[in-house]
């Protein structure tokens, strides 16, 4: 079945460091790919998405490119801030059932 | 436009009891999905409702049920609560069902603790 694999956390970085959180997926067909972020004590917020191969989603300095050849959707940011500390979830939605299939989440800790 | 709202935000119940959680989607959104989030299992899909009909169901026992009303508001019910049902229950809405490219918008969740 469809699945999403994320790098395990926590990931600890210093402020202004470069961030990469790896995400790979397994799915039949052409899923849509999403990154959601969850701040402490809150629900999930969409960070960015891409709906077809080679699309790049971007928001708040974060970027991810839909790579069908490597079945990946890695999240990147050039310079992280303390306020980026949160849990990041990679997810896919496929035409087989339209529900979101989630990765395990990666906790990001940014130190000043 | 108001976001997805969920009530109550926190609940404490004892084993064997039942509980009902409520979700009001974004105005104009007709699809409502429910997810369970736990530290051990992560995020898992419970079910999706569209136009008062359950369209899709995850792999949960029959103790978990839901419904949707004509105004798209949704409720989920858990009967005969078990300790393992302690979780954050998240509701998400989107305009239509059957469109994998649509973004789901999430509410803040209901934190259920079963003692």
Interface residues (C-beta under 8 A of the other chain):
Chain A: X31 X32 X34 X36 X42 X43 X44 X45 X46 X49 X51 X89 X91 X93 X94 X95 X97 X98 X99 X100 X101 X102 X103 X104 X105
Chain B: X4 X33 X35 X42 X43 X44 X45 X48 X55 X56 X58 X90 X92 X97 X98 X99 X100 X101 X102 X103 X104 X105 X106 X107 X108 X109
